[in-house]
Amino acid sequence: MDLSNKLTIIIIGRSGSGKGTQANFVLRRLRKFGVKHLETGRLLRQILSKRNNPTTEIAREVMKKGGIFPYWFASFTWVKEMIEQGAVAYHMVFDGAARKVEEAKLLDDVVEWHGRHLPIAVYVDVSRKECVRRLLQRQRADDNPAAINHRLDYFETDVVPVIKYYKKNKRLIRVAGEQEPEKVWQEIDRKLRIKIGDKWPKS
């Protein structure tokens, strides 16, 4: 099977930066060509809701405190989708991964092994202050102030090195995330076209 025309796009940003919204814009663009949405948070919650063992017990505590999962746990969620659901046969849009350099390198290894082009990362750049405001406003169960601050702290220590990794490898697109969502998307659309040319489908 030739998978060399399949895109792997990663949406990166602070919690509350609008990663999910922008991932949905990308998904809409790729839908008619076949695409899978690999949303780490959702996949983690699915696993934790269906399993009860020492690993999931520890993981629930990590999620409750807004901590970051080890790269092998987060990676398991999307590797499982590739192996069990055949996600690798489609364009793939990652939302919430990679959150550590080790995970980014593993994802590179996995897609390369499948004969796919290496991932392109889209960094939705929103300030910490604005993300706090947005997260408190949406009032999700795991968006208490302590958990929010934990998640925003690990962005600096764990995710910023991921951004630097993709930048060093010339696979990073940075967009200003404090515009209206449609404007953010227009910037992503334009920069993906510049970055990957005709491989990025037109609307």
Wavefront OBJ file of the C-alpha trace (Angstrom):
o trace
v 0.000 0.000 0.000
v 1.388 3.403 -1.005
v 0.845 5.930 1.786
v 3.308 8.518 0.483
v 0.509 10.979 -0.367
v -0.999 10.924 3.124
v -0.565 14.006 5.325
v 0.142 14.013 9.047
v -0.667 17.380 10.592
v -0.151 18.172 14.266
v -1.897 21.059 16.015
v 0.147 22.344 18.967
v -0.622 25.091 21.459
v -1.297 25.867 25.075
v -4.382 24.429 26.701
v -7.145 26.849 25.722
v -5.407 28.057 22.559
v -8.151 26.755 20.285
v -6.290 23.694 19.006
v -9.516 21.705 18.722
v -11.264 24.420 16.724
v -8.390 24.650 14.252
v -8.096 20.864 14.045
v -11.755 20.804 12.981
v -11.059 23.284 10.179
v -8.224 21.038 8.949
v -10.453 17.966 9.234
v -13.167 19.614 7.144
v -10.662 20.396 4.415
v -9.416 16.793 4.308
v -12.733 15.004 4.927
v -13.532 14.113 1.319
v -10.065 12.556 0.952
v -10.390 10.404 4.103
v -9.028 11.629 7.420
v -8.711 10.490 11.033
v -8.786 12.812 14.040
v -6.357 11.643 16.713
v -7.304 13.761 19.713
v -5.124 12.629 22.599
v -7.363 13.976 25.381
v -10.448 12.239 24.020
v -8.571 8.983 23.422
v -7.153 9.081 26.954
v -10.597 9.677 28.469
v -12.015 6.761 26.458
v -9.350 4.402 27.778
v -9.780 5.592 31.369
v -13.551 5.190 31.213
v -13.331 1.564 30.034
v -10.463 0.170 32.087
v -9.884 -0.178 35.819
v -6.393 -1.258 36.836
v -3.340 0.241 38.599
v -2.240 2.087 35.445
v -5.600 3.731 34.851
v -5.943 4.541 38.554
v -2.667 6.482 38.495
v -3.648 8.063 35.162
v -6.938 9.355 36.550
v -5.048 11.119 39.326
v -2.687 12.665 36.763
v -5.643 13.938 34.718
v -7.445 15.245 37.810
v -4.386 17.304 38.781
v -3.834 18.583 35.257
v -0.511 16.755 35.012
v 1.201 15.596 31.853
v 1.128 11.922 30.923
v 4.387 10.103 30.175
v 5.099 10.079 26.462
v 4.645 6.310 26.241
v 1.096 6.531 27.645
v 0.031 9.331 25.296
v 1.714 7.556 22.371
v -0.154 4.348 23.172
v -3.471 6.079 22.465
v -2.619 6.954 18.866
v -0.520 3.855 18.133
v -3.544 1.818 19.225
v -5.722 3.721 16.723
v -3.248 2.990 13.934
v -2.933 -0.712 14.690
v -6.530 -1.514 15.680
v -8.468 1.002 13.577
v -6.122 1.407 10.598
v -5.860 5.189 11.059
v -2.532 5.225 9.246
v -4.308 4.518 5.932
v -5.830 8.015 6.044
v -4.678 11.592 6.391
v -4.138 12.109 10.134
v -4.736 15.214 12.221
v -3.246 15.176 15.732
v -4.716 17.415 18.416
v -2.889 17.367 21.746
v 0.192 15.506 20.551
v 3.090 15.497 20.549
v 3.609 16.883 24.053
v 7.161 15.680 24.574
v 10.149 15.481 22.245
v 10.276 11.699 22.755
v 6.701 11.427 21.489
v 7.471 13.652 18.487
v 10.437 11.445 17.580
v 8.359 8.296 18.008
v 5.645 9.706 15.739
v 8.299 10.531 13.126
v 9.542 6.952 13.327
v 6.048 5.459 13.031
v 4.923 7.501 10.014
v 8.276 7.062 8.277
v 8.077 3.289 8.768
v 4.714 3.404 6.996
v 6.215 5.283 4.044
v 4.426 8.537 4.854
v 5.821 12.061 4.783
v 7.030 13.327 8.150
v 4.499 15.368 10.165
v 3.970 19.106 9.803
v 3.322 20.915 13.102
v 1.024 23.944 13.343
v 1.686 26.017 16.458
v -1.345 28.112 17.482
v 0.396 30.815 19.507
v -1.785 32.255 22.293
v -0.459 33.931 25.454
v -0.727 32.190 28.808
v -2.899 35.004 30.185
v -5.417 34.674 27.352
v -5.495 30.875 27.709
v -6.310 31.145 31.428
v -9.171 33.494 30.611
v -10.561 31.136 27.958
v -10.237 28.028 30.125
v -12.012 29.573 33.089
v -14.758 30.728 30.762
v -15.505 27.307 29.261
v -16.073 25.729 32.732
v -15.126 22.143 31.911
v -14.902 19.730 34.874
v -11.092 19.436 34.714
v -10.607 23.203 34.233
v -10.172 24.184 37.874
v -7.497 26.878 38.530
v -4.908 24.447 39.951
v -5.241 22.038 37.015
v -5.119 24.898 34.507
v -1.879 26.206 35.998
v -0.327 22.717 35.976
v -1.172 22.279 32.287
v 0.182 25.704 31.383
v 3.370 25.059 33.368
v 4.155 21.844 31.519
v 3.661 23.614 28.205
v 6.794 25.642 28.951
v 8.850 22.686 30.163
v 7.676 19.936 27.812
v 5.883 21.310 24.757
v 8.150 24.280 23.983
v 11.031 21.827 23.279
v 8.672 20.011 20.854
v 8.040 23.294 19.034
v 11.806 23.876 18.843
v 12.268 20.311 17.526
v 9.863 20.874 14.631
v 11.301 24.322 13.943
v 14.835 22.917 13.789
v 13.646 20.292 11.326
v 11.855 22.939 9.207
v 8.444 21.367 9.832
v 6.846 24.093 11.945
v 4.163 26.612 11.014
v 3.449 29.312 13.592
v 0.170 31.237 13.517
v -1.137 34.077 15.669
v -3.878 32.447 17.729
v -5.483 35.510 19.316
v -7.349 36.463 16.147
v -10.908 35.372 15.402
v -10.929 31.572 14.790
v -11.730 32.045 11.079
v -8.730 34.383 10.704
v -6.480 31.857 12.451
v -7.701 29.212 10.028
v -7.073 31.441 7.013
v -3.486 31.895 8.162
v -3.058 28.142 8.668
v -4.548 27.436 5.237
v -2.230 29.928 3.533
v 0.905 28.746 5.342
v 0.182 25.056 4.717
v -0.173 25.843 1.022
v 3.231 27.573 1.081
v 4.807 24.755 3.095
v 3.578 21.671 1.229
v 2.327 23.059 -2.085
v -0.137 21.025 -4.103
v -0.244 18.275 -1.465
v -2.476 20.660 0.510
v -5.931 20.534 -1.116
v -7.741 23.723 -2.060
v -11.164 24.492 -0.612
l 1 2 3 4 5 6 7 8 9 10 11 12 13 14 15 16 17 18 19 20 21 22 23 24 25 26 27 28 29 30 31 32 33 34 35 36 37 38 39 40 41 42 43 44 45 46 47 48 49 50 51 52 53 54 55 56 57 58 59 60 61 62 63 64 65 66 67 68 69 70 71 72 73 74 75 76 77 78 79 80 81 82 83 84 85 86 87 88 89 90 91 92 93 94 95 96 97 98 99 100 101 102 103 104 105 106 107 108 109 110 111 112 113 114 115 116 117 118 119 120 121 122 123 124 125 126 127 128 129 130 131 132 133 134 135 136 137 138 139 140 141 142 143 144 145 146 147 148 149 150 151 152 153 154 155 156 157 158 159 160 161 162 163 164 165 166 167 168 169 170 171 172 173 174 175 176 177 178 179 180 181 182 183 184 185 186 187 188 189 190 191 192 193 194 195 196 197 198 199 200 201 202 203
